[in-house]
Amino acid sequence: MKRCISICFGLAIAITACANGRAQTISPVIVEYDQKGEGKIELTNNTLSPLVVVLQAQSFSISPDGTAVYRPLDPGIHVELSTTSVRLAPTQSYYVFYKTHADSLPAWYTIYATFAPQQRGPGLNVRIMLPHTVYLYQKGSLQKDDVHITSATYDPAKKVVVVDLENVSKSYGRMREGTVHGGKESASVSGFPLLPGNPRRVEIPWTGKNDPDTVALHFDRFELKVPLSASAPATTLAMK
């Protein structure tokens, strides 16, 4: 089973900024498979010049602030691409197909597509790297007891809610959305992956007239809801 996710959580890297952000595209950006998968990546050249695209799979870890740190593909992750390089004519789209599995689950990696001019000319040669990120789920899903919220505070000076949480299990899961409530007002933040044994920090801007009082984190099979405390050193909060 495949699930496509239409959010981008900061894995895209542009080596040099492009004048038109949609000059090259990759779709989908993120997918999830149940244990193993077969998928396809659509590469599109929206420019009027021919491009060469080179694809390479890389493993990564995620720091608490959400920054991805990349490395060569782990040997236990297997990716079979229909091709590793493509020539795209102006305004052309092309599909690259792949099969994937891993020796142990969960597993995750990114297939980076590097777009570059077909012919190198004088001056600046722009290269753009766009990601297709793959998550392979384990058999059992992430459970409520697997996620611990260690701190949930509101900083009135900065008008931001800060939540520290950790996945203490060996399972992969995804927070689908976070919601802060204060009376009849609310604010939300997009979801992100929660890797096994990984701590994460969530910051949610607050623009309501009154101070917020609770935050809820929504997962596929459960929700964690905790009261907010005033900005202070982290304290453990009981989950409801």
N, C-alpha and C positions, 0 to 999 in steps of 0.2 A: 504494500500500500504506500502510495506517495502522497505527501502533503506539500503543496507549494505555499510559500509565505511571501507576501508582497511587501514586507518591510525590509529595510536595509539598516543594519546596526553598526555601520562604521567599518566594514571590512574592505570597502573599496579604497584603492590607492591610485591617485593620479600622479605619475612621476613629474609631469609638467602640466599645468592647468591648460585646459582646452578652451578656446573662445566660445564654443558652443557645447554645453554640457551634454547634449544628446547627439553629438556627432558620431559616436560609436555607442552601441548598447549591447547588453547581454541579458538574456531572460531564460528562466527565472533567476532571481538573485539567490534565493535560499530554498532548499527542499529538504524534506524529512522522509525517510523510508523506514518501513518495519523490517529490521534485520538486514535486508539486502535490497538492491534496487536496480532498475534499468531506467535510464532517463535520457533526455535530450536537452541540448543547450542551443538557443538561437542567438547567433552572432549577426549584428546588423551594422553595415557601413552607411551612414546617412550623409557622407561627404560626397564631393564630386571628384575625388581622387582615389585610385586603387590603394588597398591596404593589405598588409600581411598580418595574420593573427597566429600567434604561437600559444599553445595551451600547455600548462604544467600544473600538476597536482602538488599541493603542499599541506603539511599538517600545521596545526596552530594550537596555542593555548590562549586563554583570556585572563587578563589581569583584573583585579577587583574593580577598577574604574571602567572596564569594558574594552580596553585596548587589546587588540589581537597581536600576538607575537608568533611569527612564522618560522618554520624550519623545514628541512627536507621531509618528504612523505614518510611516515612511519612504516617499517617493513611489514607490519601486520595488516595494513590496509591495502586493498587491491582495487585498482581502477583500470579498466580496459576501455580506451577511447577509440572511436572509429578513425580518428586522425588527430595528430598533434600540431598540425599547421594547416592554415587555410589562406587562400588568396581571395580577397573580396573585391569585386568590381564596384565602381561607384553605385550607391543606393542598393546594393545587393544584400540579401540575407542568406544565411547558411545554417543548417542544422548539424551539430556534432552529437553523435549518439555515444552512450557509454553504459557499461555494466560495472557494478561495484559490490564488494562484500568485504568483511573483515574477519580476521582470525578470532577476535574477541570483541564483545559488544558491551557498552555503546562505543561508537567510533565517529569521528568527524574530520573533515578536511575541506580545503578549498581548491577548486580548479580555477587558476588564474588565466585569463585571456589577455595577452599583451598585443595591443593594436599598434602598428608602426607603418610609416610610409613604405610603399613597395620599392621606391627608388630614393635613395638618400641624396638630398640636394644640399646646396650651400646654405649656411645659416642654421637656425634651430630646427632639429628634427624631433617632433613630438611623439612620445610613446605614452599610451594610456593603458593601465592595468585595471581590468574589471573582473569581479569575482562571481563564481557560481559555487555556493557553499552547501555541502552535503552533510546531513546528520543521519546516522544509522542507529535506530532505536534498539534497545535490549527487549527481551520478551516481556518482562513486567514493567508497568509504568511507574513513574515517580509517585511516591506516596506523601501524604500530608506530614507524617513524622520524619520524612527525609529532609525537610526544609526548616531551618531554624532562623527566626528573626531575632538578631541579637541586639538591635538598637533601632528605634524609630523616633526621630525628634523633629521638631519644627524650629527653625531659626527665624524669628520675626524680623531681625535686622536685614537678613538677606532674602527674606520671603521665599524660603525653600524648605521642603520636607526632605529629610535624608533618612534612608532606610538601609541598614546593613543586614544582609542575610547570607546563609551558607547552605549549600547542598552537602549534607554529611553522609550521603549514601554513595553507592557505586553505580547509580542509575543516571541517565540523562533525562532532562525535562526542560520545558520552556515556560517561563512566565509569559502569559499571553497579554496581560495588561495590568497596570497598577493604577489604583484610584484613591485619591485623597478626598475626604469629606469634611465639611465644616458647615453645620446647619443644612440649608438647602443648596449650598454651593458645593462644587466639586471640581477636581482637576485630574487629568489622567496622563499617563506616560506609556509609550509603546513597550512591548514585551522584548525579551531577550533570552538567549539560551542559558541554562544553568547546568554547567558541566559537573561531573562527579567530583566531590571534595573541593568544590570551588566556592570561594566567597565572592560576593558582589555587593556593590554599593549603588543604590538607586537615588537619584536626585530629581525631585518633582517640584517645579516652580509653582508658587501659589499666588494668585491675584485676587482672591476673595476679599470681601470687606471685613469678615470676621476671621479669627484664627481657626485653622483646621483642627479637628479633634481625633480623627481616625484615618488609617490607611488600610486598604485591602489589596492584596496581591492575588490575581486570578490565574490559576493553572488549569490544565485540561480536566482534571477530576476533583479538584478541591479549591478552596479559597482560604487564605490566611488573612485575618483581620485583627489589628492591634490598635490600642490607643496611642496617641502621640504624646510625648513628654516635651518639656521645654528643652531648648538646645543645651546640652550638657555632655560630659563624658559618657561613653556608651554604657548602658545598663541592660541587663537581660530582661526581656518582657515575655510574659506568658502568652502563648498562643490561644486564641479563642476558636 
